[in-house]
Amino acid sequence: MQFDILTLFPDSFSSPLGQSILKRAVEKNLISVAIHNIRDYATGKHRITDDTPYGGGGGMVMKPDPIFQAVDAILGENAASSVPVILLSPQGRLFTQKVAVELSTYPRLLLICGRYEGVDERVRQFLASDEISIGDYVLTGGEIPAMVILDAVTRLIPGVLGDPTATARDSHSQSLLEHPQYTRPPTFRDHAVPDVLLSGNHREISLWRRREALRRTHERRPELLEQADLTEQDLAFLESLERASD
């Protein structure tokens, strides 16, 4: 899968791409990441990429022409119609695991990292095919959201993770938070691992994990349960939790 990232601060991506799962995914040719400096596509002696907003007000706005020029050069004037061009913005649709799965089905993505007071509205209207936010807060720029999307989508590409079933058990993959995890030692500072996990009974372990995922979601993110695929057994267990809390 190919990722193209447009940014004014390309060095921001050096460390994440040189570590852990992302590094191995690049080395195994499972993903390819090209970081493009928007300033390279600006004209004039000083290659200016921002200007004051029309109508007044504080801050600077990223100019449309370097961004349009960059996308045209990278994708070609017609290729943009087949490649999602995603503007990272606090005004975009919320990035979720479902959106990550959706994006992982494309062979190529282009991410535009905004800065300052944002980008010229014409980028949003006439260039970006999608607009994504990673949460209801404001960051200095789109670089961190781009890294979040890069990481979340890469994990879903076959062959990236050692365990191909791992993503199916992650929190949010089934609109449930993940069950508690334990490892050695079996007792630490008088706190013991639940007996069921040491029993070797895989059926009971699976049941315990499912119920703990339901319990944790019910306690911490009950709104997720509205989207979860729940069995009659799951619903009965949740009803018992409701009765116990009354």
N, C-alpha and C positions, 0 to 999 in steps of 0.2 A: 504494500500500500504506500502511496506517495503522499507526503504532507509538504505543502508549500506554506511558509509563514512569512508574512510581510511585517516588518518591524523597524523602528528607528533605533533599536538597541539590540542588535544581533548577538552581542556577547552574553546577553541574559540567558541564552539557551545552551551555552557551552557546558556548564556543570550538569544539568539534568540529562543531557544526551550522552554524557560520558560516564554515566553511572548505571549500575544494576540492570533492570529489565529492559529499559530503553536502549542501553548500550548493546546488550546482547541481541535485541531485535534488529538493530542496524547491522551488526556484524554478521548475522545469519541471513541478511537480505530479506527479512520479513517486512521491514518498513524502510522507506527512504525519506529523509527529512532535509529539505532545502530551506535555508534561512536567507531571506532576501532583504537587503537594506533599502528601505523606501527612499532614502536620501540619494541613492545611486540613480534614481529615475527622475530626480528634480533637475530643472534647468537653471542656467545662470551661473555666474562665478561662485556664488556662495551656496548654491543648491538648497535654497530655502524650502522647507516643507510645511511651514505653518504661517498664519497671518492673523491679524486682529479680526474679531467678528464684526460683520455688518450690523449696524444698529447699536453698536457700543456694548459695553460690558467688559468685565475683567477676563483675563486669560487669553489663550491663543487657540485657534482652530486649525486642524490639519487640512491643508489644501487638497482639493480633489485631483488636480492634474498628475502629481507624482504617483498617486495610488492607482488611477486609471491606467497610466503608462506602464506601471509595474505589472498589473494584471494582464494587459494586452501583450506585453513582452513574454510573460511566463506561460500563459495559456493560449495565446493567439486570440484574435478578435472573435472567433467563432467558438473556440473551445470552452469559453466560460459558461455556455449554455448547458454543457454536459458535466461540468465540475462544480460542486457546491462552493460558492464564494461566501465565506462566513465572516461577518463583522462581529468582533467581540465587543459587547456593549452592555451596560447595566439596563438598557431598555429592551434587550432581546428576550426571547423565550427562555425559560429556565432550563439549564442543563441538568439532565437526570440520567440514570442508568438506561432508561428506555431510549433517550436521545442518543446516548453513546452507542447502543446496539444499532440504531438506525444509521448513524454515520459510518459504522464499521462495515456496512454493506457496499460503500463506494470504493472504487479503486484509487481515488485521489480526492484530496480536500485542500482548499486554499483558505488560510486563516489570516484575517487582517487585524492587527493589533492597534487599537486606537490609543491616543495620548492626549494630554492637556485637557481642554474643554470638550474634546471629542473631534469627530471628523465632519467635514462639510456634508450637509444633508444629501447632496447629490450622490455621494458614495452609497448611502443607505438606499436611496430611491432607485438608482439606475445601474448600480454595479453589484452590490451584495444580493445574493439570492436567499440568504438566511442571516439571522441576527440572534446571537446567543449570549446569555448572561449566566454566570456560575453562582449567582446569589444576589440577594437584595441588599447590597452594600456597594460602595464605590472604591475602586482600586486606582492606583496611580496610572496604570496603563493596562493594555490587553495582553501583555506578555505572560503573566501568571495564569489567566484564564486559558490562554493558548496551550500552556504546559499541562494544565488540568485535562483539557480535551485530548491532547496528544497522548497522555498517559492512560486515561480511561479507555480510549478507543483502541490503543495498541494492545492492551491486555486481552481484548476480545478477538484478536486475530489468531487463527489457528497456528499452533506451534510456538507462540510467544511464551506461554507459561508451561512449566514442566508437567503439571497435572492438567490435562485438557478439560477436566470436569470442575476445576476450581472456580471458574467464573459463575457457574450455576449455583454455587453455594455462597457467593458473596452477599453481603448486605445489599438490599435493594434489587437484587437480580430477580426475585420473585415477589417484590413489594413487601418483603419482610426483612427485619434486621437479622443479622447472623446470630446463631446460638453462641453461648460462651465457649471459649477454647481453653484447654489446659495442656500442660506438658510436664515433664519430670522436673522436680521430684514429686512423688505422690502426696507428700505432706510438707508444707513450707510454713515455718513459724506458726505451727499448730493449725494451719488451714489446710484441710484435706480436699483432694479432688473427689468429686461425686463418685460414689461406689459404682454406679452403672457404667461409667467410662472405663472402669478397670475389670469389668465382668467378662468381657469377651463375647457377650451376647449382642450380636450386631442388630438384631431386630429391636431389642430394648434400647440400644444406643440411638438408633435412628428415630425411634418414638420420642425419646428424651430430647434429642436435638430439635425435633420439630416443635415440640411443646415449649421448649425454652425460647425458640425463635418467636413463637406466637406470644409468649409471655412478655418477652422484652419489647416487642413491637407494640403490644397492648399498653405497656407501661410508659414507653418513651415516645412512640410515634403512632398513636392509634389511627390517625388519618390514613396511614398507608394500608390499613386492613381493608379499606373500601375498594382498593384496586387488586388485592391479592386473590389468587385462585384458591379458595378454601374448600375443603371437604366437609362432609357432615360431621366427621370426627373432630376436625378443627373447630367448627362452629360450636360443638358441644363443649369443647375445652374452654373456648373463650367465654361461653355462658357461665361456666363454673368460676372463671376468674371474676366475672362481673358480680356473681352472687357473693363471692368471698369478700369483695370490696365494699359491699353494701353495709 
